[in-house]
Amino acid sequence: MFLKFLVTGGAGFIGSAVVRKLIGETAHSVCVVDKLTYAGNLASLALVSGSNRFRFEQADICDAAAMQALFADFAPDVVMHLAAESHVDRSIDGPDDFIQTNIVGTFALLQEALRYWRGLAEDRKVAFRFHHISTDEVFGSLGDEGLFREDTAYQPNSPYSASKAASDHLVRAWHHTYGLPTVMTNCSNNYGPYHFPEKLIPLMIINALEGKPLPVYGSGQNVRDWLFVDDHADALLLVAQKGVLGETYNIGGHNEMANIEVVRAICAILDELRPDPAGPRERLIAYVTDRPGHDARYAIDAGKIGRELGWTPKETFEKGLRRTVAWYLDNPSWWGDIRSGVYRGERLGSG
């Protein structure tokens, strides 16, 4: 069965991975909707943009009229909602955009999806899905032990995670109150090719290549569960098509690592693949004042999606990180354009 996927935020990091997989590995059609803010990059879709099953629309999900027209024209079977402001540091400096896009935008998209779904013929109405993609940060911070489960209480600690928690609650309410057929996923930290260089791994790779300091917050002991973006894309497509309506699925990489360990691993790979005449790159590590409210540890129990849908991550962190570093070494034009313009690696989120 050929499906029509409407992917919001499809020019972003995770969204573009989903779109590349849909066009490259399935027979489905895709319409990407993206506002093209600083983190949206059409170059991330260049590999698939020539397909006759690919369509791009530059639009804001907060624009209800634009969304209504798009639903009517494209007539999707599946909506995958990835459009979001996603960087914690930026949310500390300027929470306004996060409230607008992540909360108001999700509300506007839900309203138009509901309007559209109610007007479908019965067979298409039964098949329709609205998949909301969220984060494990809505659960707050873990201690030294324990894992986030789907029934873990929400305790968001940053403007970003609070805005995503609000959007999760809206999606759940639209399912239970109006019957909109929704599924939801909460993922751990993603990494991989095409990652905007404000996030830890790409920022460290590029700074190290340029001989710049590698800023590590606090003592570097904050722990994250790392998920390779292609594994995440596989999980998202599985949930979008086979997830049980009204259910939430946690998606994690089973790769817990302290930030300082990640940075040291990046340095070691770069020293091997592209040695620096000035010496080992660990010399560039610079501990900086921690950001306000920095959560200590995230870790996901991904057992439910494994038991019910058969998904497990394929990529180990060691191999995935090496693939990621190699991609940045091979694609300086992609990140060079970003570094020369909208973002140069400056400190954000100091409060």
Secondary structure, DSSP 8 states (H G I E B T S, - for coil): ---EEEEETTTSHHHHHHHHHHHHHSS-EEEEEE---TT--GGGGTTTTTSTTEEEEE--TT-HHHHHHHHHHH--SEEEE------HHHHHH-THHHIIIIIIIHHHHHHHHHHHHHTS-HHHHHH-EEEEEEEGGGG----SS--B-TT------SHHHHHHHHHHHHHHHHHHHH---EEEEEE-EEESTT--TTSHHHHHHHHHHTT--EEEETTS--EEEEEEHHHHHHHHHHHHHHS-TT-EEEE--S-EEEHHHHHHHHHHHHHHHS--TT--GGGGEEEE---TT--SB--B--HHHHHHH-------HHHHHHHHHHHHHH-HHHHHHHHTTT---------
